Amino acid sequence: MFTLYILLLLFQGLTHGMLISSICPQIFSAALLSNGILLAIFIISGVLWPFDSLPFWVRPISYIQPTTLPAESIRSILSRGLTITHHPVFSGFIVSVIWTVIFLVASIIYFKRIIHS
């Protein structure tokens, strides 16, 4: 279960990188965009510090980030030994799948736009 979840998060990261590489024409701009996006996502999502310490107006934004609920799922798997039948793990799994599909579809659209232009 844990291995499957880690592979899903790895694939999510790969599709995120594929989306960035389809948007940016140069490797330097891709590196800047990737670092900026990931740092912002990690700060807002509660990966770097507890989610409860975020201001109340940031929390709704944080829930739509691709790492907030998956990070909670991994914490639940590792610290409590929960399985996919429990809500925190299942919701993180679903969020990971949704973001992976979003990144994959968006990168395919951008790559098609590049090929046809």
C-alpha positions in Angstrom: 0.0 0.0 0.0 2.7 2.5 1.0 4.8 1.6 -2.1 1.8 2.1 -4.4 1.2 5.5 -2.8 4.8 6.6 -3.2 4.7 5.5 -6.8 1.6 7.6 -7.4 3.3 10.6 -5.8 6.4 10.0 -7.9 4.2 9.9 -11.1 2.5 13.1 -9.9 5.9 14.8 -9.7 6.9 13.5 -13.1 3.7 14.8 -14.7 4.2 18.2 -12.9 7.7 18.3 -14.4 6.4 17.4 -17.8 3.9 20.2 -17.6 6.6 22.7 -16.7 8.9 21.4 -19.5 6.0 21.9 -22.0 5.4 25.5 -20.9 9.0 26.7 -20.6 11.3 26.9 -23.8 14.6 26.9 -21.8 15.9 24.8 -19.0 16.8 27.9 -16.9 13.2 29.2 -17.0 11.9 25.7 -16.3 14.1 25.4 -13.2 13.0 28.9 -11.9 9.4 28.1 -12.5 9.6 24.7 -10.9 11.4 25.9 -7.8 9.1 28.8 -7.4 5.9 26.7 -7.7 7.2 23.9 -5.4 8.4 26.3 -2.7 5.1 28.1 -2.7 3.2 24.8 -2.6 5.3 23.4 0.2 5.0 26.5 2.3 1.2 26.8 1.9 0.4 23.1 2.1 1.7 22.4 5.6 4.6 20.2 4.5 7.3 22.4 6.0 5.4 23.3 9.2 2.0 22.3 10.7 -1.1 23.1 8.8 -2.8 24.3 11.9 -0.3 27.2 12.3 -1.4 28.7 8.9 -3.6 31.8 9.0 -7.3 31.1 8.6 -7.5 32.8 5.2 -4.7 30.6 3.7 -6.3 27.3 4.7 -9.0 27.1 1.9 -6.2 27.8 -0.6 -4.1 25.1 1.1 -6.7 22.4 0.7 -6.5 22.6 -3.1 -2.8 22.3 -3.3 -1.5 18.9 -4.6 0.5 18.1 -1.5 -1.7 19.0 1.5 -3.9 15.9 1.7 -1.3 13.5 0.4 1.1 14.7 3.0 -1.5 14.0 5.7 -2.2 10.6 4.1 1.5 9.6 4.3 1.6 10.8 7.9 -1.4 8.6 8.7 0.1 5.6 7.0 3.5 5.9 8.7 2.5 7.1 12.2 -0.9 5.4 12.7 -0.6 2.4 10.3 -3.9 3.3 8.5 -4.9 1.7 5.2 -6.7 3.0 2.2 -10.1 2.2 3.8 -9.7 5.1 6.2 -10.8 8.6 5.1 -7.5 10.5 5.5 -5.6 8.0 3.4 -8.3 7.6 0.8 -8.8 11.4 0.3 -5.1 11.9 -0.2 -5.0 9.1 -2.7 -7.9 10.6 -4.7 -6.3 14.1 -4.6 -3.1 12.6 -5.9 -4.9 10.9 -8.8 -6.8 14.0 -9.7 -3.7 16.2 -9.7 -1.8 13.6 -11.7 -4.5 13.6 -14.4 -4.7 17.4 -14.4 -1.0 17.7 -14.9 -0.9 15.0 -17.6 -3.8 16.4 -19.6 -2.5 20.0 -19.4 1.0 18.9 -20.5 -0.5 16.9 -23.4 -2.5 20.0 -24.5 0.6 22.2 -24.3 2.7 19.7 -26.2 0.1 19.4 -28.9 0.0 23.2 -29.2 3.8 23.2 -29.6 3.7 20.5 -32.3 1.0 22.2 -34.3 2.5 25.7 -34.2 
